[in-house]
Amino acid sequence: MTRREFAKSAASAAAVAATGPTLLGMTRRSDDPAPVIGTGAHRYQCLHNWGELPPDYQWQTTHNVAFDSQGNAYVTHQGIGKEMDTVLVFDPKGKFVRSFGKEWHGGGHGVEIRKEGSDEFAYLSNTWTKEHKLVKTDLTGKVVWSKGRPEAKEYEDPKKPYNPTNISWRPDGGFTVGDGYGSNYLLDYDKDAKLVRVYGGTGDAPGLCKTPHGNWLDDRDMNHPVLVVCDRANARLQTFTLDGKPIAATESNKVVLFPAHAKTRGEVLLVPDLHARVSLFGKDFQPIVHLGEDAEWRKKVLDGFKVRKDPKQWVAGKFVHPHDAAFDKDGNIVVVEWVEPGRVTLLKKVA
């Protein structure tokens, strides 16, 4: 994301009161390093700094997370400074398994895992690389295919930027890409990774976007699946038909503040919000709980963005800048934050 974009949004978000259910059930002791946050059936023990890094490794601005069928977590970081792999894999207990992707250092961003037949593959959106913008690999990092700039009329002008941020799956075996840091288009590909359509573009009218940072297939209504787009700089969630037609959008700054990505599990929609909270929604985007919600803390986090660089100021049970989150097979949540030293948090579901 750009600092200009973040600063503009933060200035307005700081004045917005939190809406819907807030953080409840917090462990009373303020010095508890692993407090319980949430409410009702959605209570989680907050275990920060999850994942054992190898001794010669350090996080360089963490970004995204996805799980394979064995419960292994794949975490990406951008790669700033010493050259190192951009994808790290951890087992369900947080033990380091392997890493790959040194060739995408400096561009690491989105990652999703999908099973295709008997095999599983990682799909990566390497935002800031000059080439290899989209890459499909096996789970050890062996490249299946790599794609650069789309061959479409919307991108014929070489000055028009293309910096994809995230990928989601389509029911027909294809996938959707959000050009979140580029020209604000959404791109649908078929099962053979051929470009089918380009839609969206820059603006705040229905169907247009300002930073379509994350997107996800919302099939909670199996008869009417829709694409949910985290229209981040417009501070809203938009829905589209699967052929790219806009359906509806939430009111700006009312349901979400600065949504980064989205995932579903059962009837729940999970939205990490870069403005210091992780939200769970029911159908029709009705909020269930905003994990970590604290208006005063958010005001501090957004004031000059100094907190993201200083772990000493981080508070247990609260988030700085949640950039991605994903459910594991047991309903726990792993949250990855856009903070300079990097941070991965396990939200362990409380029975």
Backbone hydrogen bonds, N-H to C=O, Kabsch-Sander energy under -0.5 kcal/mol:
donor,donor_aa,acceptor,acceptor_aa,energy
6,F,2,T,-2.2
7,A,3,R,-3.0
8,K,4,R,-2.1
9,S,5,E,-2.0
10,A,6,F,-2.7
11,A,7,A,-1.8
12,S,8,K,-1.0
13,A,9,S,-2.6
14,A,10,A,-2.2
15,A,12,S,-1.0
16,V,13,A,-1.5
27,T,36,V,-1.0
32,D,29,R,-1.3
37,I,35,P,-0.5
37,I,44,Y,-3.0
38,G,24,L,-0.9
39,T,42,H,-1.5
42,H,39,T,-2.6
44,Y,37,I,-3.2
45,Q,348,K,-3.1
46,C,35,P,-3.1
46,C,44,Y,-0.5
47,L,45,Q,-0.8
47,L,346,L,-2.9
48,H,46,C,-0.8
50,W,344,V,-3.0
52,E,94,G,-3.1
53,L,51,G,-0.8
57,Y,54,P,-1.8
61,T,340,E,-1.1
62,T,339,V,-0.6
63,H,76,T,-2.9
64,N,76,T,-0.6
66,A,74,Y,-1.4
68,D,72,N,-1.9
71,G,68,D,-1.7
73,A,90,F,-2.7
74,Y,66,A,-3.3
75,V,73,A,-0.6
75,V,88,L,-2.9
76,T,64,N,-2.4
77,H,86,T,-1.7
78,Q,60,Q,-0.5
78,Q,61,T,-2.3
79,G,60,Q,-1.9
87,V,100,F,-2.3
88,L,75,V,-2.7
89,V,98,R,-3.0
90,F,73,A,-2.4
91,D,95,K,-2.7
94,G,91,D,-2.6
97,V,89,V,-3.2
98,R,89,V,-0.9
100,F,87,V,-2.1
104,W,101,G,-1.4
105,H,102,K,-1.8
106,G,78,Q,-2.0
107,G,104,W,-2.7
108,G,78,Q,-1.6
108,G,104,W,-0.6
110,G,125,S,-1.6
112,E,123,Y,-1.8
114,R,121,F,-2.5
116,E,114,R,-0.5
116,E,119,D,-3.4
119,D,116,E,-1.6
121,F,114,R,-2.6
122,A,137,T,-2.4
123,Y,112,E,-3.0
124,L,122,A,-0.5
124,L,135,V,-3.1
125,S,110,G,-1.7
126,N,124,L,-0.6
126,N,133,K,-2.3
127,T,107,G,-0.8
127,T,125,S,-1.1
129,T,126,N,-1.0
133,K,147,K,-1.1
134,L,147,K,-2.1
135,V,124,L,-2.3
136,K,145,W,-2.7
137,T,122,A,-2.7
138,D,142,K,-2.1
139,L,120,E,-0.5
141,G,138,D,-1.6
144,V,136,K,-3.7
145,W,136,K,-1.3
147,K,134,L,-3.2
152,A,150,P,-1.3
155,Y,152,A,-1.9
156,E,153,K,-1.4
160,K,157,D,-2.0
165,T,178,G,-2.8
166,N,178,G,-0.8
168,S,176,T,-2.1
170,R,174,G,-2.2
173,G,170,R,-1.9
175,F,189,Y,-1.4
176,T,168,S,-2.6
177,V,187,L,-2.8
178,G,166,N,-2.2
179,D,177,V,-0.6
179,D,185,Y,-2.9
180,G,178,G,-1.8
181,Y,163,N,-2.0
182,G,179,D,-1.1
184,N,179,D,-1.8
186,L,199,Y,-3.0
187,L,177,V,-2.6
188,D,197,R,-2.2
189,Y,175,F,-3.1
190,D,194,K,-2.4
193,A,190,D,-2.0
196,V,188,D,-3.4
197,R,188,D,-1.2
199,Y,186,L,-2.4
201,G,184,N,-2.5
203,G,209,C,-1.5
208,L,205,A,-2.3
209,C,201,G,-3.4
213,H,211,T,-2.5
213,H,230,C,-1.2
214,G,230,C,-0.7
216,W,228,V,-2.2
218,D,216,W,-0.8
218,D,226,V,-3.1
219,D,217,L,-1.0
222,M,220,R,-0.9
224,H,221,D,-1.9
226,V,218,D,-2.1
227,L,240,F,-2.7
228,V,216,W,-3.1
228,V,226,V,-0.6
229,V,227,L,-0.5
229,V,238,Q,-3.2
230,C,214,G,-3.3
231,D,229,V,-1.4
231,D,236,R,-1.4
232,R,211,T,-2.1
232,R,230,C,-1.9
233,A,210,K,-2.0
234,N,210,K,-0.7
234,N,231,D,-0.6
235,A,232,R,-2.0
236,R,231,D,-1.6
238,Q,229,V,-2.4
239,T,248,A,-2.7
240,F,227,L,-2.0
241,T,245,K,-3.0
244,G,241,T,-1.8
247,I,239,T,-3.1
248,A,239,T,-0.9
250,T,237,L,-2.3
253,N,235,A,-2.4
254,K,251,E,-2.0
255,V,251,E,-1.0
260,A,272,P,-2.6
261,H,272,P,-0.8
263,K,270,L,-1.8
265,R,268,V,-2.2
268,V,265,R,-2.2
269,L,281,F,-2.7
270,L,263,K,-3.5
270,L,268,V,-0.5
271,V,279,S,-2.9
273,D,277,R,-2.6
274,L,258,F,-2.2
274,L,272,P,-0.5
276,A,274,L,-0.7
276,A,320,V,-0.6
277,R,273,D,-1.6
278,V,291,L,-2.2
279,S,271,V,-2.8
280,L,289,V,-2.4
281,F,269,L,-2.6
282,G,286,Q,-3.3
285,F,282,G,-1.0
286,Q,283,K,-1.2
288,I,280,L,-3.3
289,V,280,L,-1.3
291,L,278,V,-2.9
291,L,289,V,-0.7
293,E,290,H,-1.7
298,R,294,D,-2.6
299,K,295,A,-2.1
300,K,296,E,-1.8
301,V,297,W,-2.6
302,L,298,R,-2.4
303,D,299,K,-0.6
303,D,300,K,-0.8
304,G,302,L,-1.5
306,K,303,D,-0.7
309,K,306,K,-1.4
310,D,307,V,-1.5
313,Q,310,D,-2.2
314,W,311,P,-1.2
318,K,315,V,-1.9
319,F,276,A,-0.6
323,H,336,V,-2.7
324,D,336,V,-1.8
326,A,334,V,-1.8
328,D,332,N,-2.5
331,G,328,D,-1.7
333,I,347,L,-2.3
334,V,326,A,-2.5
335,V,333,I,-0.5
335,V,345,T,-3.0
336,V,324,D,-2.9
337,E,343,R,-2.2
338,W,321,H,-3.0
339,V,337,E,-1.9
340,E,308,R,-1.1
342,G,339,V,-0.7
343,R,337,E,-0.6
345,T,335,V,-2.8
346,L,47,L,-2.7
347,L,333,I,-3.9
347,L,345,T,-0.6
348,K,45,Q,-2.6
348,K,346,L,-0.9
349,K,347,L,-0.6
350,V,43,R,-3.0
351,A,349,K,-0.5
